Amino acid sequence: MRKLYIQHIMIFKYIKKFAILLTCTLLMSVSSKATDECFENTSRAVFKFNMVFDDVILEPIAKGYNKLPNPIKIGTSNFTSNISMLLSIPNNILQGNFKQLGHSVGSFVVNTSVGVLGFFNPAEKIGLNPNREDVGQTLGAYGLGPGCYFVLPILGPTTARDSIGLLADTIIDPFAHITIREHELLGASGNALDYYSVKSTSAIDFRADNIVNFDSLEKNSLDLYSSMKSIYLQDRENKIRNSSDDQDDWGNLEN
């Protein structure tokens, strides 16, 4: 009973923190359009840095990753996707989307148990198809505009709303709770290395899946910065609407 009480207190604390973040976001200048730039010159400089990082580090790793046996690649992708459901669950609750909550909880439980810690995806075979959700999407679902656009080092494109959401993700994400903060939750524990290892692996998996897309975009874009901006903003809008309309091979673009 004492453990259950503590867990309820923790949940209320998370909701309180989220409410504070939401209030701060409302006080921001949400009238800015996503096409507006917070500081374009700086963002373009950061973008160039990110492209060098991609050319020198990320792309070579992704190409090496693609040489792994297909079952290992699929299993790794399944594993990181399964962990991402832990962030989707509280966001489903905050959005009041209980149908997706059922899919997220069901998918995580089935894949973690029957799917051997998520390396297999039996949940999909029984019709569980959860959407990935984050706080940025939740804020968007509440009607908050994206605010101005800018680029972060390594992390890439974002908006004022999504950057706040990125910070809030680490507050309400149970996986961050047991890894970054090293708190035990339902008998599970970890450390910061576990968190960043999973996030890095997820980024490499995404980059490996889009080798051709990135190469094509680089070759055919007159302004690569503007093209990436357009793709990012459209993808985020689709995710907020939980829509697959008008999405191409970049439909799974992640922040």
Secondary structure, DSSP 8 states (H G I E B T S, - for coil): -HHHHHHHHHHHHHHHHHHHHHHHHHHS-TTS-TTSBSSHHHHHHHHHHHHHHIIIIIHHHHHHHTTS-HHHHHHHHHHHHHHHHHHHHHHHHHHT-HHHHHHHHHHHHHHHHTTTTTTS-HHHHTT-------HHHHHHHTT-----EEEETTTEEEEHHHHHHHHHHHHH-HHHHHHTS---BTTB---HHHHHHHHHHHHHHHHHHTHHHHHHHHHH-SSHHHHHHHHHHHHHHHHHTT--TT--TTTT---
